[in-house]
Amino acid sequence: MAKKKVFKPRNPFIYEGYEGADYFCDREKETEIFISNLQNGRNITLVSPRKIGKTGLIHHVFDRIKQNDNAICIYVDIFHTQNQYDFVQTLGRAIVEEKLLDTRNSISKVLNYFSQWRPTISPDPVTGIPTVSVAIERTKTEYTLKDIFDYLKQSNREVYLAIDEFQTITEYPERGTEALLRSYIQFIHNVHFVFSGSKQHLMYEMFGSPKRPFYQSTAFMTLEPLDPDVYYDFAKSWFESKKGSLKQDVFEQFYYLFDGYTWYLQSILNRLYETERHVTNYQQVRDAIMRIIKDKTGQYEMIMTFLTDNQQRLLKAIARDGCVAQLQANDFIRKYELPSASSIKKALTALMDKDLIYQSAKGYIVYDRFFDLWLKHTFM
């Protein structure tokens, strides 16, 4: 039998998805702690801002677990769900898709079990790859959710289920979603859960408040940026593999510009690897960043059209300052000729709801760092 070919990306700097351990930088300590918690019966709450590497770490952990264990690993992102029905559909589809990929189970057995959900498999019109859709009756959402967890419980295998952007359930119109999930989860001992979220204040309240159903039910983990020296060695090795080079001082300049946030660094390294053999000066980095921003200009212009005048003015002011500790301070208001403090508060609430502004430990920043640079480049 011919040996199955292993896919190798042309560009090793992956910034979307996960392509295996060779393309994943470090996180060795976090990976060991993560796996140890899960395999010893401790569910995990993973909290950190977006773009720092939560999703990549989850997939890396699942990759490690599947290599050494006869386990089912399911990842589901619920960021775009708006209610319990969306949540159940998203979770049900993820389970069906994972089971169809599991060669130890026949497709017919999987479809027979999930027949009440009326799953259908059809090719994607663009890629041709089989995709699954699940039709669930809206009036039976809670029953179907119980059915999902009952299935996982009786699967006779260890299951690892990661629910990303878990704080989204707090925005559902149905009351009691947290309590409902907790009532199912606490009695399923073969299923290990990862609750991941980027809105730190909501996640800490959900899992840290005595008034909430998930209070003290998990082990907490947070992610810090990768060590710059370790990250540099990783990046340098890939440039050297194509007989190129990457100067450390140049790397450190854009590492600190983006505070070590992995997604932005991977995006820039991806562009540099595409066009440069030897990265020896920062102008090459600037050119790569400008290519990224140019590609995103249409998207950013569209965002601005949906904002009110006050929201635009506040967003531009924050971008100009970089990080603002007190948005309603008189000096800040006068400096950028902003409206009243009450108008700023209203605009801030809207911008944070749209995930355009983020409150870091140091102050308020534009969440998307490339958007921040676009605002500076366009309006300063």
Summary of the structure (lengths in Angstrom):
residues: 380
radius of gyration: 22.9
end to end distance: 62.5
largest distance: 73.9
contacts: 1074
relative contact order: 0.10
helix: 53%
strand: 12%
